[in-house]
Amino acid sequence: MGMRRSELSEQMKRGDELMQLNRAAFERNTEAFERNREAFERAMAALDRHEQAFEENRQMFEENKLFIRELTRRNERVVQDLLRGNQKFWTELRADLKEGRDESRAQTQALLALIDRLPPPAQAA
């Protein structure tokens, strides 16, 4: 009941072929695994770079928020100073105009008083 020698030889050949195919597949799998490992390392390095860039951008964003806040405060102070200066200017201008009107009125009254003291034109001749 044993196998004949030719059948055994055929099975041995087939076993050797399968073993060679298996070795070739193992080598391909090993190479693919190595390529995947290298790709994973590159992806991790890229992720590290992206995380670092994100952190730098976050820090710059925070710094810009502080800068904008300070700039807004300064602008508000400048606007307030301009408004106060403008208000002071108009107050002083109104006072000067009132003083000018009062002085002009006083001069007009003095001139009229002088004119009233002059003799009538007919008597002057």
LUMTORKOL-429614 format. One line per 4 residues: number of its first residue (from 1); their letters; for each residue y, z, x of C-alpha. Coordinates in Angstrom, 1 decimal. Last residue first. Layout:
<rs>
NUM) a) Y Z X | ...
</rs>
This chain:
<rs>
125) aaqa) 174.8 9.8 -18.0 | 172.5 12.8 -18.2 | 173.7 13.8 -21.6 | 172.1 10.8 -23.3
121) pppl) 168.7 11.5 -21.6 | 168.4 15.0 -23.1 | 168.6 17.6 -20.5 | 165.4 18.5 -18.7
117) rdil) 163.8 21.8 -19.6 | 161.3 20.2 -22.1 | 160.1 17.8 -19.3 | 159.4 20.7 -17.1
113) alla) 157.3 22.4 -19.8 | 155.5 19.1 -20.4 | 154.7 18.9 -16.7 | 153.4 22.5 -16.7
109) qtqa) 151.3 21.9 -19.8 | 149.8 18.7 -18.2 | 149.1 20.7 -15.0 | 147.4 23.5 -17.0
105) rsed) 145.3 21.0 -19.0 | 144.2 19.2 -15.7 | 143.3 22.6 -14.2 | 141.3 23.5 -17.3
101) rgek) 139.6 20.1 -17.3 | 138.8 20.4 -13.6 | 137.5 23.9 -14.0 | 135.3 22.7 -16.9
97) ldar) 134.1 19.8 -14.8 | 133.4 22.1 -11.9 | 131.4 24.5 -14.2 | 129.5 21.6 -15.7
93) letw) 128.7 20.3 -12.2 | 127.6 23.7 -11.0 | 125.2 24.0 -14.0 | 124.0 20.4 -13.5
89) fkqn) 123.4 21.0 -9.8 | 121.6 24.4 -10.4 | 119.3 22.7 -13.0 | 118.6 19.9 -10.6
85) grll) 117.8 22.4 -7.8 | 115.6 24.4 -10.1 | 113.8 21.2 -11.2 | 113.4 20.0 -7.6
81) dqvv) 112.1 23.4 -6.5 | 109.6 23.3 -9.4 | 108.5 19.8 -8.5 | 108.1 20.9 -4.8
77) renr) 106.1 23.9 -5.9 | 103.9 21.9 -8.2 | 103.3 19.4 -5.4 | 102.3 22.2 -3.0
73) rtle) 99.9 23.5 -5.6 | 98.4 20.1 -6.2 | 98.0 19.5 -2.5 | 96.2 22.8 -2.2
69) rifl) 93.8 21.9 -5.0 | 93.3 18.5 -3.6 | 92.5 19.9 -0.1 | 90.1 22.5 -1.6
65) knee) 88.3 19.8 -3.7 | 88.3 17.5 -0.6 | 86.6 20.3 1.4 | 84.0 20.7 -1.3
61) fmqr) 83.4 17.0 -1.4 | 83.2 16.8 2.4 | 80.6 19.6 2.3 | 78.6 17.8 -0.4
57) neef) 78.8 14.5 1.6 | 77.5 16.3 4.7 | 74.7 17.8 2.7 | 73.8 14.4 1.3
53) aqeh) 73.9 12.8 4.7 | 71.5 15.6 6.0 | 69.2 15.1 3.0 | 69.3 11.4 3.5
49) rdla) 68.4 11.7 7.2 | 65.6 14.1 6.4 | 64.3 11.7 3.8 | 64.4 8.9 6.3
45) amar) 62.3 11.0 8.7 | 59.9 11.8 5.9 | 59.6 8.1 5.1 | 59.0 7.3 8.7
41) efae) 56.3 10.0 8.9 | 54.7 8.7 5.7 | 54.7 5.1 7.1 | 53.0 6.4 10.3
37) rnre) 50.4 8.2 8.2 | 49.9 5.1 6.0 | 49.4 2.9 9.1 | 46.9 5.5 10.5
33) faet) 45.0 5.6 7.2 | 44.9 1.8 7.1 | 43.5 1.7 10.7 | 40.9 4.3 9.7
29) nref) 40.0 2.4 6.6 | 39.7 -0.8 8.5 | 37.5 1.0 11.1 | 35.4 2.5 8.3
25) aarn) 35.0 -0.9 6.6 | 33.9 -2.4 9.9 | 31.4 0.5 10.4 | 30.1 0.0 6.8
21) lqml) 29.7 -3.7 7.3 | 27.8 -3.0 10.5 | 25.6 -0.4 8.8 | 25.0 -2.8 5.9
17) edgr) 23.9 -5.6 8.4 | 21.7 -3.1 10.2 | 20.1 -2.0 6.9 | 19.5 -5.6 5.9
13) kmqe) 17.9 -6.2 9.3 | 15.7 -3.1 8.9 | 14.8 -4.2 5.4 | 13.8 -7.6 6.6
9) sles) 11.7 -6.1 9.4 | 10.0 -3.8 6.9 | 9.3 -6.8 4.7 | 7.9 -8.7 7.7
5) rrmg) 5.7 -5.7 8.7 | 4.2 -5.4 5.4 | 4.9 -2.5 3.4 | 2.2 0.0 2.8
1) m) 0.0 0.0 0.0
</rs>
